[in-house]
Each structure stands twice: as structure tokens, then as C-alpha cells.
């Protein structure tokens, strides 16, 4: 049982550390599960719990801003614009996720797919960083046009393939359409709230016949670990990308993808 708690902590750390970085949390969880041999409690309860831990961290960190938007919807044009562009960017991924859910879960959830996407995505990030406009046009979420929000939402759909990265697709899409780095990262954080909550609810519904709350203490350990680690990662990431950009994450993806492909295709 001690080993299960240790694995729960490690999986919670992997989820939180990678969820908001452009390196694919789903891909890392798949790889970590393979390496650790972690099965977790029956059903998808454990995965759901650690995702909710990360979502809760965003809600806590940005509570004031989210509350101000909610309270300002009736009288503040900026708050309404924030809400509208968030919904516009959210819709494409919801539609694609519902339509492709079963194919993604049954066909694409494999270490080889993950490593391939990590590798290819790393080069894509390097290319986008190099081609990014010298002077971004949009420096706040309230300034993002509706059309730009839609294009970011379409880019976000690429993250349905494990290994692409939801935050990576959102951020890179935003950079391509003139959003600055800090705002792109923040928009990605806010997109995580409805997308992850929706994905969790949909997975719960799809797996309602197999859900089991056994191993509640292991679930609690993973949830708390993901929540606390996400609090640290989100704060750190904003400062890091503002100064250094996303190239370090790209090289990490390339290295991990290459090592993973070598292991799963040749050694294993």
C-alpha cells in the first residue's frame, strides 16, 4: 500500500506540473503510468480527482479576477468581452471532443503516439517562437477579437491527440494570431477550467457503470498533491515564459519524445 501512495503522489505531481506547461499532461500521465505500472483505483476516479485538483488551483489563484468578471457581466464591457471570447474558444474543443471521444480513447492513447506528438510538437513550438510577430497586437484577454478567439479554439482541438498538449496548442495558437506570451498563457489557464471540468464530467458519465470509490485515501493523496503542485507551477510559469519564452519546453519535448520512441519501438 505504501507503494500505491508513493505512486499517487508521483502521478499527482506529473499532472499538476505538466497540465499548464506546453508539454502534454495526458501524455506524461500515460508514460508515467506505463513506467510505474500504476493502475490506481477502479474506473477513472483517480484521474478525475487529480484533474479537479489542478482546476481548483486555477480557481483559487485567479478567484478575484474570475469573481470580478462574473460580477461585471451586466455593466462592464470588458468583463462581457472576457466571458464571450472564453466561450468562443471553448466551443470547438467541446464539439470535437464529444464527436471523437471514443476514437481518441481507444486508438490514440498509446505511448508511441504520445512520444511522436511530443517530438513533432517540440519542433512546432520552436518554429512558432521563431516566426512570432516582433510586436504582438493583443496584451490582455479583453483585447482579443472574437475571430482570434475562434482561431485559438480551433488550434486547441489539436490537443485531443495525446501528446500535443492542451496548453501548448492554446498558447501557440494565440501566439500565431498576435497575442503576447503572458496573455496567451493566462488565456490557456482560464480555458482549462471549463474544458477540464467538462472533460471530467463527460468521462464520469461515460464510465458511470465502472466507477468505484475504493481506495479513497489514495485518491485524496493524488488530489491534494495535484492541487498544491499546481499552485506553484502556475505562478512560476508566467514569470518564466515572459523572460525565456517557450523554447526550453520545446527542447524538453524533443528530447523526451526521442527517448520514448527509442525505448518503446526498439528496446521494449
C-alpha positions as CSV (number, residue, x, y, z in Angstrom):
1,X,0.0,0.0,0.0
2,X,2.9,2.3,0.7
3,X,4.0,1.9,-2.9
4,X,0.5,2.9,-4.1
5,X,0.6,6.2,-2.0
6,X,4.0,6.9,-3.5
7,X,2.7,6.4,-7.0
8,X,-0.3,8.5,-6.2
9,X,2.0,11.4,-5.2
10,X,4.1,11.0,-8.3
11,X,1.1,10.9,-10.6
12,X,-0.4,13.9,-8.9
13,X,2.9,15.8,-9.4
14,X,3.1,14.8,-13.0
15,X,-0.5,16.0,-13.7
16,X,0.0,19.4,-11.9
17,X,3.4,20.1,-13.2
18,X,2.6,19.3,-16.8
19,X,-1.1,20.4,-17.1
20,X,-0.3,24.1,-17.5
21,X,3.0,23.7,-19.4
22,X,3.1,23.1,-23.2
23,X,4.3,19.5,-22.7
24,X,1.1,17.5,-22.5
25,X,-0.2,16.3,-19.1
26,X,-2.2,13.5,-20.7
27,X,0.9,12.3,-22.5
28,X,3.0,12.4,-19.3
29,X,0.4,10.6,-17.3
30,X,0.3,7.8,-20.0
31,X,4.1,7.5,-19.9
32,X,4.3,7.7,-16.1
33,X,1.5,5.1,-15.8
34,X,3.5,2.8,-18.1
35,X,6.7,3.3,-16.3
36,X,5.3,3.0,-12.7
37,X,2.8,0.3,-13.6
38,X,0.2,2.4,-11.8
39,X,-3.4,1.2,-12.1
40,X,-5.0,3.3,-9.5
41,X,-8.5,2.7,-8.0
42,X,-11.0,1.0,-10.3
43,X,-12.6,3.2,-13.0
44,X,-11.3,6.6,-13.8
45,X,-11.8,8.1,-10.3
46,X,-8.1,8.8,-9.7
47,X,-7.5,10.6,-13.0
48,X,-10.7,12.6,-12.4
49,X,-9.6,13.6,-8.9
50,X,-6.1,14.9,-9.9
51,X,-7.6,16.9,-12.8
52,X,-10.0,18.5,-10.5
53,X,-7.1,19.3,-8.1
54,X,-5.4,21.3,-10.9
55,X,-8.7,23.1,-11.8
56,X,-9.2,24.1,-8.2
57,X,-5.7,25.6,-8.1
58,X,-6.6,27.9,-11.0
59,X,-9.9,28.9,-9.4
60,X,-8.0,29.8,-6.1
61,X,-5.2,31.7,-7.8
62,X,-7.5,33.7,-10.1
63,X,-10.5,33.9,-7.8
64,X,-10.6,37.7,-7.6
65,X,-10.4,38.1,-11.4
66,X,-13.0,35.4,-12.1
67,X,-15.3,37.0,-9.5
68,X,-14.8,40.4,-10.9
69,X,-15.7,39.1,-14.4
70,X,-18.8,37.4,-13.0
71,X,-20.0,40.4,-11.1
72,X,-19.3,42.7,-14.0
73,X,-21.1,40.8,-16.7
74,X,-24.1,43.2,-16.6
75,X,-22.4,46.6,-16.5
76,X,-18.7,46.1,-17.6
77,X,-18.0,45.7,-21.3
78,X,-14.5,44.3,-20.6
79,X,-16.0,41.6,-18.3
80,X,-18.5,40.6,-21.0
81,X,-15.8,40.5,-23.7
82,X,-13.7,38.3,-21.4
83,X,-16.6,35.9,-21.0
84,X,-17.6,35.9,-24.7
85,X,-14.1,35.2,-26.1
86,X,-13.6,32.4,-23.4
87,X,-16.8,30.7,-24.6
88,X,-15.9,31.1,-28.3
89,X,-12.5,29.5,-27.8
90,X,-14.1,26.7,-25.7
91,X,-16.8,25.6,-28.1
92,X,-14.7,24.0,-30.9
93,X,-12.9,21.7,-28.5
94,X,-16.2,20.6,-26.9
95,X,-17.7,19.7,-30.2
96,X,-14.6,17.9,-31.4
97,X,-14.2,16.1,-28.0
98,X,-17.7,14.8,-27.9
99,X,-17.6,13.6,-31.6
100,X,-14.1,12.0,-31.3
101,X,-14.1,10.9,-27.7
102,X,-14.3,7.1,-28.3
103,X,-11.8,7.1,-31.2
104,X,-9.3,9.1,-29.2
105,X,-9.6,6.9,-26.1
106,X,-9.4,3.6,-28.0
107,X,-7.0,4.4,-30.8
108,X,-4.7,7.2,-29.8
109,X,-4.0,6.6,-26.1
110,X,-0.6,4.8,-26.6
111,X,3.0,5.6,-25.6
112,X,4.1,5.7,-29.2
113,X,1.5,8.2,-30.3
114,X,2.4,10.3,-27.2
115,X,6.1,10.3,-27.9
116,X,5.6,11.1,-31.6
117,X,3.5,14.1,-30.8
118,X,5.9,15.3,-28.1
119,X,8.7,15.1,-30.7
120,X,6.9,16.8,-33.6
121,X,5.2,19.3,-31.3
122,X,8.6,20.4,-30.0
123,X,9.8,21.4,-33.4
124,X,6.4,23.2,-34.0
125,X,6.9,25.3,-30.9
126,X,10.4,26.2,-32.0
127,X,9.1,27.3,-35.4
128,X,6.3,29.3,-33.9
129,X,8.6,31.0,-31.5
130,X,10.9,31.9,-34.3
131,X,8.1,33.2,-36.5
132,X,6.2,35.0,-33.8
133,X,5.5,38.6,-34.5
134,X,8.0,41.0,-33.0
135,X,5.2,43.3,-31.7
136,X,2.2,41.3,-30.5
137,X,-1.1,43.1,-31.0
138,X,-3.1,41.9,-28.0
139,X,-1.8,42.3,-24.5
140,X,-4.9,41.5,-22.4
141,X,-7.7,38.9,-22.8
142,X,-10.2,41.7,-23.0
143,X,-8.5,42.9,-26.2
144,X,-8.6,39.6,-28.1
145,X,-11.1,39.8,-31.0
146,X,-13.8,37.3,-31.4
147,X,-12.3,35.9,-34.7
148,X,-8.9,35.4,-32.9
149,X,-10.6,33.6,-30.1
150,X,-12.3,31.2,-32.6
151,X,-8.9,30.5,-34.3
152,X,-7.4,29.8,-30.8
153,X,-10.3,27.5,-30.1
154,X,-9.7,25.6,-33.4
155,X,-6.0,25.3,-32.6
156,X,-7.0,23.9,-29.2
157,X,-8.7,21.0,-30.9
158,X,-5.3,19.6,-31.8
159,X,-4.8,18.8,-28.2
160,X,-7.3,16.0,-28.4
161,X,-4.4,13.9,-29.7
162,X,-2.4,12.7,-26.6
163,X,1.0,14.3,-26.6
164,X,0.1,17.5,-28.3
165,X,-0.8,19.4,-25.1
166,X,-3.9,21.4,-24.5
167,X,-2.0,24.4,-23.0
168,X,0.6,24.1,-25.8
169,X,-2.0,24.2,-28.6
170,X,-3.8,27.1,-26.9
171,X,-0.7,29.1,-26.3
172,X,0.9,28.5,-29.7
173,X,-2.4,29.3,-31.4
174,X,-2.7,32.5,-29.5
175,X,0.9,33.5,-30.4
176,X,0.3,32.8,-34.1
177,X,-2.6,35.3,-34.0
178,X,-0.9,38.2,-32.3
179,X,-1.4,37.6,-28.5
180,X,1.6,38.2,-26.3
181,X,3.2,35.4,-24.3
182,X,1.9,36.3,-20.8
183,X,-1.7,36.8,-22.1
184,X,-1.6,33.6,-24.1
185,X,-0.5,31.7,-21.0
186,X,-3.2,33.2,-18.9
187,X,-5.9,32.6,-21.5
188,X,-4.8,29.0,-21.6
189,X,-5.2,28.8,-17.8
190,X,-8.7,30.1,-18.0
191,X,-9.6,27.8,-20.8
192,X,-8.5,24.9,-18.6
193,X,-11.4,25.5,-16.1
194,X,-14.4,24.8,-18.4
195,X,-12.5,22.3,-20.6
196,X,-11.1,20.1,-17.8
197,X,-14.4,20.3,-15.8
198,X,-16.3,19.4,-19.0
199,X,-13.9,16.5,-19.8
200,X,-14.2,15.2,-16.2
201,X,-18.0,15.3,-16.3
202,X,-18.1,13.6,-19.7
203,X,-15.7,10.9,-18.6
204,X,-17.7,10.3,-15.4
205,X,-20.8,9.9,-17.4
206,X,-19.2,7.6,-20.0
207,X,-17.7,5.4,-17.2
208,X,-20.6,5.6,-14.8
209,X,-21.0,1.8,-14.8
210,X,-17.4,1.1,-13.8
211,X,-16.8,3.9,-11.3
212,X,-15.7,2.7,-7.8
213,X,-14.7,4.8,-4.8
214,X,-12.5,2.2,-3.3
215,X,-9.0,3.5,-2.4
216,X,-10.4,6.8,-1.3
217,X,-7.2,7.6,0.7
218,X,-5.1,7.1,-2.5
219,X,-7.4,9.4,-4.4
220,X,-7.1,12.0,-1.7
221,X,-3.3,11.9,-1.8
222,X,-3.3,12.4,-5.6
223,X,-5.9,15.2,-5.4
224,X,-4.0,17.2,-2.7
225,X,-0.7,16.7,-4.4
226,X,-2.0,17.9,-7.8
227,X,-3.7,21.0,-6.1
228,X,-0.6,22.1,-4.2
229,X,1.8,21.5,-7.0
230,X,-0.4,23.4,-9.5
231,X,-0.4,26.4,-7.2
232,X,3.3,26.6,-7.5
233,X,3.6,25.8,-11.2
234,X,1.1,28.4,-12.5
235,X,2.8,31.2,-10.6
236,X,6.3,30.1,-11.8
237,X,5.3,29.6,-15.4
238,X,4.0,33.1,-16.0
239,X,7.3,34.6,-14.9
240,X,9.4,32.1,-16.7
241,X,7.8,32.4,-20.2
242,X,7.8,36.2,-20.0
243,X,11.5,36.1,-19.7
244,X,12.6,33.0,-21.6
245,X,9.8,32.1,-24.0
246,X,8.7,28.6,-24.8
247,X,11.8,27.2,-26.5
248,X,13.1,25.4,-23.3
249,X,9.9,23.4,-23.2
250,X,10.2,22.6,-26.9
251,X,13.7,21.1,-26.5
252,X,12.4,19.1,-23.5
253,X,9.6,17.7,-25.6
254,X,12.0,16.8,-28.4
255,X,14.4,15.0,-26.0
256,X,11.6,13.1,-24.2
257,X,9.9,12.2,-27.4
258,X,13.1,10.8,-29.0
259,X,14.0,8.9,-25.8
260,X,10.5,7.5,-25.6
261,X,10.3,6.4,-29.2
262,X,13.7,4.7,-28.9
263,X,12.5,2.8,-25.8
264,X,9.0,1.8,-27.0
265,X,10.0,1.0,-30.6
266,X,13.4,-0.5,-30.2
267,X,14.3,-1.6,-26.6
268,X,10.9,-2.7,-25.3
